[in-house]
Amino acid sequence: MNVTLKSITPTEVCQAATTLILAEGGTSTLVVQQFLRNRGYQTNQAEVSKHLLAVAMQKGWAINDNGLFQVYHFPTLSTFPQ
């Protein structure tokens, strides 16, 4: 059996992260990586991290660093300037 894995793009990372944030309230690169692998994508931590950071910056998502890893989530209304 020959299985071909798909390559990831920022769009796939964005869709995966959005799905996970909506379902769980937040996500990390490791969770996004596993989510994509379960859907037949070839992923590595560095590539997912690069795409996820770019997407988060572009979309204005909040990023919290807990000392071990970064957690990405949608911003709350209180984080917007008044």
Secondary structure as UniProt FT lines:
FT   STRAND          6..7
FT   HELIX           10..24
FT   HELIX           29..37
FT   TURN            38..40
FT   STRAND          41..42
FT   HELIX           45..59
FT   STRAND          62..65
FT   STRAND          70..73
FT   HELIX           77..79
//
